[in-house]
Amino acid sequence: MYSYPTNAELAEMVRLLSKARMEHWIGEDFGTWRWWILLLLLIIPWFIWYKYADKKQFHELTLFGLFIMISSITLDELGFELSLWNYPVDVIPLFPRLTSVDYTAVPVIHMLVYQYFSTWKSFFWAMVVKATVFSFILEPLIVQLGFYKMIKWNHLYSFPIYIVVGLCVRWIVKKIFAIAKRG
């Protein structure tokens, strides 16, 4: 009969995995050119957003960006846990996802698209263009550069997800602000 691991055993496995990740990060990733690129990617997009964001739409843009960030982190974590992909290097060793992209690049790009494409039609087509660039240009590039490793994933799978997430989050934010205006 199979014996399932106890919570204490699982906690110990997590502790050992975190320790191994930290040791690997210190020995292999920290200070490398990939690490520096990820660090810059974590910081620079926020300066770009601050410069170009319409401060009159600050609350709406920020809510949209936070929902995109939450979606990105959640989907990334799910894909990692299901062994669909992994990230050989990260700016912070204790998170098994591409922190610089999930916390910065993706939300900032989405917020700027949200700001500059205000109708549903223009936003939809901007999402299609963004999904095309992300899926078929940026993803293969970050694979080639060693930031991203696909295990059981294909760039084609990402394409509709990028579109659907953007459209759903926009719909949610528009509903929230419509309710706020009525109340």
GIDATA-V49871 format. One record per backbone hydrogen bond with DSSP energy under -0.5 kcal/mol. CO is the residue of the C=O (numbers start at 1). NH is the residue of the N-H. Records with the same first field share a line. If there is no record, write none. Layout:
# GIDATA-V49871
CO=NH  NH
This chain:
# GIDATA-V49871
2=4
6=10
7=11
8=12
9=13
10=14
11=15
12=16
13=17
14=18
15=19
16=20
17=21
18=22
19=23
20=24
21=25
22=26
23=27
24=28  29
25=29  30
29=32
32=36
33=37
34=38
35=39
36=40
37=41
38=42
39=43
40=44
43=46  47
44=47  48
45=49
46=50
47=51
48=52
49=53
53=55
54=57
55=58
57=61
58=62
59=63
60=64
61=65
62=66
63=67
64=68
65=69
66=70
67=71
68=72
69=73
70=74
71=75
72=76
73=77
74=78
75=79
76=80
77=81
78=82
79=84  85
80=83
84=151  152
86=88  149
92=95
94=96
97=99
98=101  102
99=103
100=104  105
101=106
104=108
105=109
106=110
107=111
108=112
109=113
110=114
111=115
112=116
113=117
116=118
119=123
120=124
121=125
122=126
123=127
124=128
125=129
126=130
127=131
128=132
129=133
130=134
131=135
132=136
133=137  138
134=139
137=141
138=142
139=143
140=144
141=145
142=147  148
143=146
149=86
154=157  158
155=158  159
156=160
157=161
158=162
159=163
160=164
161=165
162=166
163=167
164=168
165=169
166=170
167=171
168=172
169=173
170=174
171=175
172=176
173=177
174=178
175=179
176=180
177=181
178=182
179=183
